[in-house]
Amino acid sequence: MRILITAPYNQKGQDILSGKFGEVIYKPWKDNGRAFNETELNKLIDETRADALITEHDNVTANVINLHPHLQFIGVCRGTPSNVDLEAAKAKGIQVFYTPARNAQAVAELFIANVISLMRNTIPGWQWLTGKNWEEGAHTSYLQFKGNELAGKTIGMVGFGAVGQRIADMVRNFPCHIKFYDPYIESSNPDYHKTSLEDVFESSDIVSIHLPVNDQTIGMIDKKLISMMKPEAIFVNTARASVVKRDDLLNAIENNKIRGAVLDVFDFEPPDQKDYQLINHPHVLATPHTAGATHEVEDHHVEILNERILNWALSNENNTKKKIA
């Protein structure tokens, strides 16, 4: 089997696949300067005579799949295979693997770092300091930038998948109290309290969004929910911007209805004028969609995807043996 890999993939991961399946052709999209489009991907698969594809951001359209129905699997180094036409793959009997939780640690660490930075007024303090405002004998900084500790706060998760659970596991010993709303998940940890969506917003000191994008979640976080938040509460979104009604969040922040927000995602990327109203607000700590951007994430997705592919191969081998027997 020839496996075409266009995702970032470390040498160890490539060696494991080549040792099991035969040949690996490595053409990472980063060398191309951007993800491969439909035409480029079709050409690559044809030129390499690939029997399987491992991708990250490339546009694996129905056309790509229909022109290459022989592909034995498509591996996607992402939390969701949103760049692959899943219906077309299913119609052709092509197995699709992906890597949920590859960036859970990265997102969790940035959550903690940025929430604490906002609560401790780190950015305005740094701006004050670099602006040479420290006068001899003055206690201005001690009084002006005194913040709050994360310890003892209630963190409410909207969605309690891999990222939410990783955050919970990391902050529970601060200690923090964990509540979550997720109709599809039950926690085995008695310290994590499953509750209603409304209770998450009403009772939490920090409300953190961890929702996928689908017909049910787009615009789900609206004025009604945001208005339930405590005046001193912080809103965090490191998931997807489209699940939050931007105008409702902006209104709450501009009118001091909540303490502030930590944001990593925006309605438009690059941001439009209204996004920049949020980004530039003094009560917002914003990052440019980098919560999941660490070098280690690429190692995580290799490990997760290789495990899934090898388990698939083992299952196929066992099924073949059963048929022969």
Secondary structure as UniProt FT lines:
FT   STRAND          2..5
FT   HELIX           11..21
FT   STRAND          23..26
FT   HELIX           29..32
FT   HELIX           38..48
FT   STRAND          52..55
FT   HELIX           62..67
FT   TURN            69..70
FT   STRAND          73..76
FT   TURN            82..83
FT   HELIX           86..91
FT   TURN            92..93
FT   STRAND          95..98
FT   TURN            100..103
FT   HELIX           104..119
FT   TURN            120..121
FT   HELIX           122..130
FT   TURN            131..132
FT   TURN            136..137
FT   HELIX           140..144
FT   TURN            151..152
FT   STRAND          154..158
FT   HELIX           162..171
FT   TURN            172..173
FT   STRAND          177..181
FT   TURN            183..184
FT   TURN            190..191
FT   STRAND          192..194
FT   HELIX           197..203
FT   STRAND          206..209
FT   TURN            215..219
FT   HELIX           223..226
FT   TURN            227..228
FT   TURN            231..232
FT   STRAND          234..237
FT   HELIX           241..243
FT   HELIX           246..254
FT   TURN            255..256
FT   STRAND          260..263
FT   HELIX           273..279
FT   TURN            282..283
FT   STRAND          284..286
FT   TURN            291..292
FT   HELIX           295..324
//
